[in-house]
Each structure stands twice: as structure tokens, then as C-alpha cells.
Amino acid sequence: MVCSCCVLDCTNSVGTNKKLSPGRTSISFYRFPRVRIRYSTKYQKLIRKQRLAWLAALKREELSEDRLDWLRICSEHFASGAPSDFRDTENPDWVPHLNMGYEISDCENDYEELLNSDNNENHGAEVQSQFSFDQKIEGESNAMKESSVSVQTDLSGTYIAALEEELSKRNEEIYELRKRLADVLWTEESFKNDDKKMSYYSGLPSFKLFKLILDELEPALSKIRIKEIDNFQKLLLTLMKLRFNISFKDLAYRFQISGTSASSCFRTVIVLIVYTFQCFLFWPDRDVLRTAMPECFKEAFDSSIVVITDCFEITTQRSLNAKARTKTFSNYEHNYSAKYLVGITPHGFVSFISDSWEGQASNKFISEHSGLLDNLLPGDVVMSDRGFTIKESFSMHYSELLTPEFSHNKMKLAPEDVEKTRKIASVRTHVEKVTGVMKNRFRILRGPAPTEFFKFKHNDNSILDYVVRSACILTNLCDSIVPMEEP
């Protein structure tokens, strides 16, 4: 079907541009305004008014409204070459008005011809009659103009009120959507006043502590070239990995970056945390230890205990190397693991953490080769579990190793050994909670640790070593769980 203009006496159609205004090179064809269901009720009414106005402008009585969707009006009937937006009622192109095939008043031309006629005397009565008729037409025209202005004013006022109401609704929607978007995008604003949310995702007790850590790391974090996330998100991503041990692909989807960028960011920030806050992982002076000694330790062992040692293991993924699998297999975990020696002061401060050892290594071997003994002074007392059978090594440093007694081949323990074991057990529970809390707070310590944590090294230490050290440092930055006084 050929697309042609429906205006009277307009012969323009697709492919035949017979009537082109000066300056135009082509003609476009436009449909009648259509009422859209997705629009508001007020907008639908406004479109219906424009649709009827177009139909009235054609002055074709044979056309009905049900045929309008098939009709087209060409650009030659609009001053700008196209109809205005249905909301722009003040625009002349709200309705087609040029070259519509009729005149507003043909009588004015007839009147001028009659005035210039040579037979003016013979046709005076006709001229007077025509003049009266012309005045009548002019009066009707002025009345129509005044009515049109009144209608346009009312329509403009209604339109503005509708726009203001619509704008208010849209602004409220935009505000709510921005608020929800901020929560999804893991922005600083969404965590700022929500300590519970910060504690859940980072393992830190408050946003204030997170911000203090962020401020110290800010200069170094700015050098990590990942444009998609800011410094706040770089630190948050790292702590979320420590907290939940979720995959890098999961973190990539959450922060809208690549998996490679997520892994690279984590490795870099972990090293930065250790180097920036390594002052919070140290062996305290003896005077400090005695001053901060909890009452339960003072009552049981005076103030001579400097550290409580323990070993914990982190399961690892199965290595492809047979020799590595043999070394990392742990009989205790019945799995492949990396082993660490941790030293904790009586008031719950992590004062020592070893490098990683294969799961096959014994507690005695790790204690003698991890550097723990180098921190001891004459007279120091170290509390350990039954598996630490290295009293001779401690004696060489003029120190004492305190462990629970066990019966060996004896039927039962002597009363003094029972009392000693009871005292050790009563205070060790407080310290054992520290490693338990640390594993609950940073679940990456539960494993399994990916093999890539051993491939990437920094200063001869694996990424897993930095992970464990950072967990110890962050634990020290939080409040201690060991009570200073008995309740």
C-alpha cells in the first residue's frame, strides 16, 4: 500500500515529493498520535485531545476516528517539518496548520476586489452587504481566537500541574532506586551508619575501625589500578574473602570486575595489611605482660606465663604433585593441610605466628624450628598442650614448658598432677577461644586453601602466610575475649 498524505489537495506520497518547501530536500510522513497504555491517565487524555485536533484540522467529514491509524500527514504541513511532542501544547506544530487546502476566510479577498472595482457605484449595495458580512466573519474569528487562547491557558495550567505531580513521583522513585542501588554496589555510603552490616561482611566490629584501617592504607590502595572499584571497595573485597572464603568469581560478580582483578586485588591488599599493621603482631615486654595479666592466670600461676602455644591446621586443595601430597597429608585432619604454630598471651593477644609447615610436620619439630624459642628469656613459662614434648629445648633457654600431665603407663595421676592439670585446663579454655573466634571471624582459616595461595609468593612467604598473619593482626585490633577480672 502506497503511503500518501491525507491533507486536502496534497499529492505528496512516498517516492513522489511534488510539493517541497524551500530549504527541504525530502518529505517525512507521520502517524496520528496514538494513546499508549503505559502512559498515565492524564497523558492519555492529552494525546486523545491532540488526536482529535489533528482530525479537526483536516476538515474531512468522511473520515472517522477508527481510520486514523492508517492515515499519514506529511512534513510540509508543519513549520518545523515534524509534529511537536504531545506535551508541548504551546508549540504551533502541536497540530498540522500549513497548506491545509483551505483558508480561514475567503471573504477578505473578495472584499478588496469589490472596493477596487470600476463599477463601484452600481454595486454599492452589494459592497455594503459584503462589508457587513465581512464584519460578522471578523467578529466570529476574534471570538474563536479568544476562545482558543482561553482553552490553551486552561490546557497549559492543567499540563503544568500534571507535570509537577509526575515529576514529584519520579523524584521519589529515583531517590528510592538510588538508595537500593547503593546497597547493591557495596558503596561506603551503604555501610556508613550500619555497624551490624559492616560486622557481618568484614568481621570487624564497627565501621569506625574499618575506616581507621582504610585511612592508613589509602595511599597504597590508590596505586592498585582497578578503575571499576574505589579504595573502600578494594579493602571490603579483601575482608569479605577473609570472612567467607567465597570464590573470586563470586566477588567479581558482586563488585562488577573480572575474576583476575578480584584475585589480584586480594593478594595485593593482604600484603599491604601485613606490612602496614605488623606492629600489632609482636612479642610484648615482660612488664607489660605482668600488668595486663588476667586474674584467673595470677591466681593459678602468679605472673610467670608469657605465652600459650597451640598448633592449628588449614586444609588445602589436593596438589597435583605426588611428593607435595605426601608432605601435606595430615593424620590429624585426615586431609591435606598447612600447619601453623600460634602463640597467644594470657590476655588474648596474638604475639607469635609461624610460617606455614606441611601437615605432616609434628608440633615438636615446628616449635623447635619456627623461631618461637628465640623470643624466650630466662625464667619464662610457656603453656602448651600434651603434644608439645620439648621440655629439653626449653631448658636450654632457661625457660619452662608447662603441659598437662598424662598417666603414661600409670594407673592414675598423683593428686598434685591432677591439680596442676585442672589449673592448666581452667585457663587454657580462655585462650583456646581466641583461635576459635579467629576461625569463626575469618572463615578462610577453615579452608580449603586454593593451590594458587602457594604459587604466589612475596619475600619467600606464600599468600597463605599473609592471609594467616592478616587474620591475627585484625583479631588483635578487635576487643579481647579473655576477661581481665573474674565475673
N, C-alpha and C positions, 0 to 999 in steps of 0.2 A: 504494500500500500504506500502511495506517494505521500510524503509529509508536506503539507502546504498550510499557508496562513489562513485563518478563518475570518479575518477582518474584511469588511465590505470593500470591494474594488481593489483588494491587494492580491496580486497574482504571484507573489513570491512562493517558491517551493524549493525543496532540496534539489540542487543541481541547476536551478534557473534563478539567478539573482537579477531580476529585471529592474527593481527599484532600490538602488543603493544611495544612501545619504552621502554627502561629501565627506571624505576622510575615512570611509569604511570600505573594507576590501571583501568582506564576507557577511553572510547573514546567519544568525542562530535562531533556533526555534525553541519556544518554551511551553511547557505544560501549564495547565491551570493549577493554582495552589491546591495541594492535597492535605486533608486532615490526617495527621499521624496519631495513632493510638498512644504512642509513648509520650506525647506532649501532655502538659497539664490541661485542665478543663478550660482555663482562661485563654491559653494559647490556641486551643481547638476552636473556640468561639471567634477569636481574632482571624484565624485562617478562613473560617466559613464566611466572615464578612468580606475578606479580600476576594474570595472566590466569586461571591455574588456581585461584587463591584466590577470584576472583570466581565462577567456576563452582561451586566447593565451597560458597560461601556461599548459593547459590540452593537447594541440596538438591533438585535436579530431575534424577532419574536418566535421564529420557528425552532429556535434552539431550546432544549430542555436541559436541566441540570444533570440528568443521567448520561448525557452525551458529552459532557465537558472533558472527561478523562481522555477522550480520543482526539480532542482539538488541540491545535498549536497556534501560538501567536508569535510572529517573527520579531526580531530585534529592532526593526525600523519604526516600531510604534512606542519605543521607549527612548527618552532623551539620552540616557547613558548607554543604551544598547542592550540593557538587561533589566529585568524587574528587580526592585529593591527587596530587602528582607521583609518578611511579613510583619515583623515588629516595628519596622521603620515607617509608621503611618504618615509622617510629615513629608516623606520623600515623594516628589511628583511621579516617580516610576513605581509607586505602590499600585497604580492602575495604568494600563496602556492608554495613552492620550494623544499620540501623534498620528496624523494621516489615518484617521478612523473612518474615512469615507463619507463624512457628513460635517456640517458646520453648525455652530451653536445658534447662529441667527443669520439667515439669508436675506432678511428684510433690510438690513442696513445698507447693503449694496444696491438694492432696488430703490431705496430712498434717495441715495446720492444720484443715481441715474435720472430719477424724476426731477430733482432740483436743477439739473443741468440741461434739461430738455428745452428745445426751442418753442414747443407748444405749451409753455408753462401756463399761459392764460387759459387755454382751453381745458386744461386738466387740473385746474386749481382745486376743484372739489375732490378729485381723486388723490391729489397730493396731500390735502388736509386730512383726508380719510386715512391715507397711508401713514402720515405723521402720527395721528392718534394711535393707530395700530402699533407703530414702532415704539411709542412711549409705553404702551401696555406691555410689549415684549421686554423692553428695557427694565421696567419695574419688576416683572416676573424674574428676570435674570438676576437683578440685585437681591431679590428675596431669596432666590436659590443660593446665591453666594453667601448671604448672611447665615442661612440655614446650614450650609456646608461648613462654614467657619465654626458654628456652634457645635456641630456634630464632631468635627475634628478636635475641638477643645475638650469635649467630654471624653472622646476616644483616647486622646493623649493623656488626660488625667488618669483614666482607668488603666491605661497601659503602663504608666509610671508606677502606679500603686501595685499593679501585678508584678512588675519587675522588682520593686523593692522587697515584696514578700518572697518572691522566688530567690532573690539574692541572699536574703536572710537565711532561708532554708539551706541554700547551697553552702554558705559560710559555715553553718553549724555542721553540715556533713563533712566539709573539708577539715574542720578542726578535729572531729572525731576520727576521721581516717588518718590524719597525720599523727594523732596520738597512738592509734593502733599500729601504724607503720613503724613508729619509733620503737615500740616494744619488739616488733619482729626483726628489726635491723640491728638489734643489740647495741644501741647507742648509749652514750654516757647519760643522757637525759632520762632514759628509762630506768636507770639504776640509782639515780642521784638521791632520791628520797625513799629508797626501799632497801633497808638493810637485810631483810629476810630474803629477798630475791638475790642480792649480792652474795649472801652467805651460802645460798643453795648452789649457785652456779660457779663460784670461785673458791669456796671453802674458807674464805676469810670472814671474820665475824661482822665486819661493818664496811660501808662504803668509804668511811674516813680512812681506814687502814689501807684499803685498795688505792685511794688517791695519794696517800703518802708514798707508797711504793711506786706508783706511776710517775709522780713528780721527780723522784730520784732517777728513774730510768728514761725519762722523756728525751734528753739529748741523744742517747744511744738509739732509742726506738725510732727517732726521726730519720736515722740513716738506713733503716730497713726499707728497701724500695718495693713496697707493695702499695700501689696507689689506691686500690679499692677500699682499704680499711685504714682507719686512723690509729694513733698510738694507744688509745683506750682499748680499741678492739684487738690490737695485737697482744696486749697483756691479758685481756679477757680470754682470748682464744687459747693462750698457753695454760692459763689456770683451769679452764674447762677441760683441757686434755689431761691435766694432772688430776682433776677432781673426778672425772667419769671414765677416763681411758677410752673415750669414743674414737672412732676411726677418723683419719684425716679427711676422708671423703665426706663424712658427716659434717665435720667442721667446715669444709669447703662449701657445702650447700647452705649451711647456716649463715656464713659470712659472705657468700656470693663471690668466692675466689676459687682458684684451681686447687686441686689436691696437692700439687707440688708446692704451691705458695704457702699452703697451710702447714705442710711439713717443714719447709724451710724457716718459716716464721717461728714455729715452736722450738726448733733446735737452737736458733739464734737467741731467742728471749730467755730460754733456760740457762744458757751460758752467761747471759748478762745478769740474771738474778743472782747466780752464784758469785760472780766477780764483784758485783756491786754491794751485796749484803753478806759477804763471807765473814765480816766482823761479828756477825751474830751467831757464828758457829765456832766456838773457841773453848779452851780448857781454862776454867776460872781459877783465880788465885785462892790459896787455902783460906785466907782471912774472909774472903767473900763467901766461900762455901760454908764456913762456920757461922757467919752472920745470918745466912739465908737457910740454915738447916731447919727442916720442919720438926715439930715437937715429937712426932712419932719416932723419928730417927734418933733424936737426942736421948729419949728415954731408953731406947733399946741398945744403942751402940755409942753413946756420947756424941762426939762430933768428928770422929776419925774417918768416916766413909767419904771418899771423894767421888766415886763413880760406881754405877751399877751397869754391868755389861750384859749384853744379850746378842744373839745372832738371829737374823730373820732372812727368809729366802723369798725371792721373786721368781715366779715361774716364767719361763721363756718359751718362745716358739722352737719347734724341733729344727735343729740345724741340719743342713744337707751334708755336712762333713762328719764322717763316722767317728773320727778321733775327737772332735768337739762334742759330739753327742755323749761319748764315754765320759768325758771330763765333767760335763754339766749335769749328768744324771744324779739326782739326789735320792738316797734311800729313805730320807725322812719325808720328803714330799711325794716320793714315787713319781717323779716327773723331772723334766729338765729345768734347771733353775740357776740363778745367780745368787750368791750368798754375801751378806754384809754383816760386819760387826759394828754395833752401835753402843755408845757409852752415854749414859744419862745421869745427871747429878741428882742428889736426893730430892731437890725441889722441882724436878721435872724438866730441866733444861738439857737439850741435846748438846753434849760437849764434844763428842767424837763420832765420826762415821768413817769407816774404812772404804777403800776402793772395792770393786766387785771381785769376787772369787768364784771359781767353779763350784757347782753344787756338791761335788764330791769331796771338797776340802773339809777337814774337821775343824771344830771350834778351837781346839788347842793350836793347830797349825796357823789359823788366821790370827789368833791372839798374839802369837809369837812373831808374826811377820807383817802385821798391819801397821806397826808404829805406835800402838797403844802403850806399850811398856816404856817408851821414851818419855812419856809425859809424867811418869810417877816419880815421887820424891820419897826419901826415907821416912817411914812411919805411915805412909798412906795405906788405906784399907780399901780394897776393891771387892765389891759383892758380885757374885756370878751364880749361874745355875750349876747343876751337877755335872754337866757335860764339859766344864772347863777344868780339866785335871792338870793344871800347870803351876802348882804351888812352888815348884823349884825355880821356875823362871821368875816369879815374883820375888822370891827370896834373894835372887841375885841383885835385885834393885832395892833391897832392904824394905820391901813392901809386903803386905799380907793379902792373901786371897781368901775371901770368906764365902764358903759354899755350904749348902745344906748337907748334913750328914746322911749317909745311907749305910745300910746294915752289912753289905758285902755278904760274908758267909755267917754272920752272927744272927742269932735268933731274933734279937730285938736291940734297939738303941739304948744307950745309957741315959739316965734321966737328964744329965746336963746337955747331952747331944739333942735330946728331944726338945728341950727348952731353947737351945740355940737355933734349931731348925724352925721352931714356931716363930721366934722373933724375926728370922730372915723372911719367912713366908708372909708375916704381917706387914712388912714394909715393902717387899718386892711387888706386892699387888698394885701399889700406887704407881710404881714406875712402869710395870708391865702395861698399865692403862695408856701410858704415853705412846708406846708403839702401836697399841690397838687403835687409839684415837687418830694417830697419824695415818694408818692404813684406811680407816673409815673416811677421813677427811680427804685424802688423796688416793683414790682407788686404783690409780696406776701402779701403786706398790703391791697390789694383789696379783698383778699380771693378767694375762701373759704379755711379757715384753716382746715387741717385734724384733726380728733379727737385725733390722736396719739400725736399731739403737746401738748395736755393737760395731756396725760397719763405719759409722761416722764417729770420728774421734777428734778431740781438741786437747792439745797438750798431753797426749798419751792416755787421756781418760775418755771412756766411752760416753755417749749421750746418756746412757742409763745411769752412770755415776753422777752426772749433773742433775738428772731427774731426782735421784735419791737425796742428793745434797740440798737441792732447792726445796724439797719437801721438809727436810729437817730445819732449814732456815725459816721457812714460813711458819712451821709449828712453833719455833722459838719466838716469833713475832706475835703470836697469839697468847692469850692468858694461859697460865699453867693450870693443870687439872689436879696437881698434888696440893692438898690443904696444908697451909703453913701452921695451923693450930688444929688440935683435935676438936671436933664439934661437941 
